[in-house]
Amino acid sequence: DFGVKEIYGFNINGIVLKADKEKYDFLTQELCEITNSENKRLSMAEALKEADVFVGVSAPKLLNKEMVAGMKRDPIIFAMANPEPEITVEEALAGGARVVGTGRSDFPNQVNNVLAFPGLFKGALSVRATKITEEMKMAAARGIASLISDEELNENYVIPSAFDPRVADMVAAKVAEVALASGVAQKAE
């Protein structure tokens, strides 16, 4: 919904393919519907050659600096397996990554679900939303992003800290606004 043209999803057995849909659990079947539009059978290294961004939420040491070096110009790496990410920050940078984020608090750009969830639910509950929509999730993302000014934005600061006290209220306000505008909520009396 943000305009990403292609996403390749992988599981423990490799790339997720519509052709193999019957083998998957229901969540991976849903993933098939929004990824790999041309049903390409690629290795992760091959898929990364077409990629600007890597988002890992799986296991340590799946990515190496050669794979990062093979990505498009100025690659972005979000290696979020905890406590050991898919690639170390140092190795990702050595491979040419422009931006690196992990799930760890001891490195810049910590990606943590605490940035979204308290505010998302606070905003939805404040307007009695009957469901969480994609538009509400996108509003949460925009709210988080809006907290970093153009002057502050740099390779080591692309996402606010999980301890930034502004985050939950900003996310809540943006989510509530979109929920009300879309008709899935009503203003509390």
C-alpha positions as CSV (number, residue, x, y, z in Angstrom):
1,D,0.0,0.0,0.0
2,F,3.0,2.3,0.3
3,G,3.9,1.7,-3.4
4,V,6.5,-1.1,-3.1
5,K,6.5,-2.9,-6.4
6,E,7.8,-6.3,-5.4
7,I,8.4,-8.3,-2.2
8,Y,10.0,-11.6,-2.0
9,G,9.0,-13.7,1.1
10,F,11.1,-16.5,2.4
11,N,10.5,-19.2,5.0
12,I,12.7,-21.9,6.4
13,N,12.4,-23.8,3.1
14,G,13.2,-20.9,0.8
15,I,11.2,-18.5,-1.3
16,V,7.4,-18.5,-0.9
17,L,5.7,-19.4,-4.2
18,K,2.0,-19.4,-5.2
19,A,2.8,-22.7,-7.0
20,D,3.5,-24.3,-3.6
21,K,0.6,-22.7,-1.8
22,E,-1.1,-25.9,-0.7
23,K,2.1,-26.9,1.3
24,Y,1.9,-23.8,3.6
25,D,0.0,-22.8,6.7
26,F,-2.7,-20.2,6.4
27,L,-0.4,-17.3,7.2
28,T,2.2,-18.2,4.5
29,Q,-0.7,-18.8,2.1
30,E,-1.7,-15.1,2.7
31,L,1.9,-14.1,2.2
32,C,1.8,-15.8,-1.2
33,E,-0.9,-13.4,-2.3
34,I,1.2,-10.3,-1.8
35,T,4.7,-11.5,-2.6
36,N,6.6,-12.8,-5.6
37,S,4.1,-11.6,-8.2
38,E,5.9,-13.4,-11.0
39,N,6.3,-16.6,-9.0
40,K,10.1,-16.6,-9.4
41,R,12.0,-19.5,-7.9
42,L,15.0,-17.6,-6.5
43,S,17.5,-18.1,-3.7
44,M,17.8,-15.4,-1.1
45,A,21.1,-14.2,-2.7
46,E,19.4,-14.0,-6.1
47,A,16.4,-12.1,-4.7
48,L,18.6,-9.6,-3.0
49,K,20.2,-8.6,-6.3
50,E,16.8,-7.1,-7.1
51,A,16.3,-5.6,-3.7
52,D,16.7,-2.1,-2.1
53,V,15.7,-3.3,1.4
54,F,16.2,-6.5,3.4
55,V,13.8,-7.1,6.3
56,G,14.7,-10.1,8.4
57,V,12.6,-11.5,11.2
58,S,13.9,-15.0,11.4
59,A,17.3,-16.3,12.5
60,P,21.0,-15.3,12.9
61,K,23.6,-15.4,10.2
62,L,21.4,-15.7,7.1
63,L,22.9,-12.8,5.4
64,N,26.5,-12.0,4.6
65,K,28.4,-8.9,3.4
66,E,28.7,-10.3,-0.2
67,M,24.9,-10.6,-0.4
68,V,24.6,-7.0,0.8
69,A,27.2,-5.9,-1.7
70,G,25.1,-7.5,-4.5
71,M,22.0,-5.4,-3.6
72,K,20.9,-2.3,-5.4
73,R,22.6,1.0,-4.6
74,D,22.5,2.3,-1.0
75,P,20.8,-0.8,0.5
76,I,18.8,-0.7,3.7
77,I,19.1,-3.6,6.1
78,F,16.7,-4.3,8.9
79,A,18.1,-7.4,10.5
80,M,15.7,-8.0,13.5
81,A,16.3,-11.5,14.7
82,N,17.1,-11.3,18.5
83,P,19.4,-11.5,20.2
84,E,21.6,-12.2,17.2
85,P,20.5,-10.6,13.9
86,E,20.6,-12.1,10.4
87,I,23.8,-10.1,9.9
88,T,25.9,-8.0,12.3
89,V,25.8,-4.2,11.9
90,E,29.5,-4.1,11.2
91,E,29.3,-6.8,8.4
92,A,26.2,-5.1,6.8
93,L,28.1,-1.8,6.7
94,A,31.2,-3.5,5.3
95,G,29.0,-4.9,2.6
96,G,27.9,-1.4,1.6
97,A,24.6,-0.9,3.5
98,R,23.6,2.7,3.7
99,V,21.2,2.2,6.7
100,V,21.2,-0.7,9.2
101,G,18.7,-1.3,11.9
102,T,18.3,-4.2,14.3
103,G,16.0,-5.3,17.1
104,R,18.8,-4.5,19.5
105,S,19.0,-1.5,21.7
106,D,22.8,-1.4,21.7
107,F,22.9,-0.2,18.0
108,P,21.4,2.7,16.2
109,N,18.0,2.4,14.5
110,Q,16.4,-0.1,16.9
111,V,13.3,-1.5,15.4
112,N,10.9,-2.4,18.2
113,N,7.2,-3.1,18.1
114,V,6.7,-0.9,21.2
115,L,7.0,2.0,18.7
116,A,3.7,1.0,17.1
117,F,1.5,-1.1,19.3
118,P,0.7,1.0,22.4
119,G,-0.2,4.1,20.2
120,L,-2.0,2.0,17.6
121,F,-4.3,0.5,20.2
122,K,-4.6,3.8,22.1
123,G,-5.7,5.6,19.0
124,A,-8.2,2.8,17.9
125,L,-9.7,2.6,21.4
126,S,-10.0,6.4,21.8
127,V,-12.4,6.5,18.9
128,R,-14.0,3.1,19.4
129,A,-12.7,1.7,16.1
130,T,-14.4,-1.6,15.2
131,K,-11.3,-2.9,13.4
132,I,-7.7,-2.2,12.6
133,T,-7.3,-1.3,8.9
134,E,-4.3,-1.1,6.6
135,E,-4.8,2.7,6.5
136,M,-4.6,2.8,10.3
137,K,-1.3,0.8,10.3
138,M,0.1,3.1,7.6
139,A,-1.0,6.2,9.7
140,A,1.0,4.7,12.6
141,A,4.1,4.3,10.4
142,R,3.7,7.9,9.1
143,G,3.3,9.1,12.7
144,I,6.5,7.4,13.8
145,A,8.4,8.7,10.7
146,S,7.1,12.3,11.3
147,L,9.0,12.5,14.6
148,I,12.4,12.7,12.9
149,S,12.9,16.1,11.2
150,D,14.8,16.4,7.9
151,E,17.6,18.1,9.9
152,E,17.9,15.1,12.3
153,L,17.5,12.4,9.6
154,N,20.8,10.5,9.0
155,E,21.9,6.9,8.5
156,N,22.1,6.3,12.2
157,Y,18.8,8.0,13.0
158,V,15.9,6.8,10.7
159,I,13.6,5.7,13.5
160,P,12.9,7.2,16.9
161,S,14.0,5.5,20.0
162,A,11.6,3.1,21.8
163,F,12.1,5.4,24.8
164,D,11.0,8.6,22.9
165,P,8.0,9.8,25.0
166,R,6.4,11.4,21.9
167,V,5.9,8.2,20.0
168,A,2.7,6.6,21.5
169,D,0.8,9.9,21.5
170,M,1.8,10.7,17.9
171,V,0.8,7.2,16.7
172,A,-2.5,7.4,18.6
173,A,-3.4,10.7,17.1
174,K,-2.7,9.7,13.6
175,V,-4.5,6.3,13.9
176,A,-7.6,8.0,15.5
177,E,-7.7,10.6,12.7
178,V,-7.6,7.9,10.0
179,A,-10.1,5.7,11.8
180,L,-12.6,8.5,12.1
181,A,-12.1,9.6,8.5
182,S,-12.6,6.1,7.2
183,G,-15.8,5.4,9.1
184,V,-14.6,2.5,11.2
185,A,-14.8,4.6,14.4
186,Q,-16.9,7.1,16.2
187,K,-15.8,10.0,18.3
188,A,-16.3,9.3,22.0
189,E,-19.0,11.5,23.6
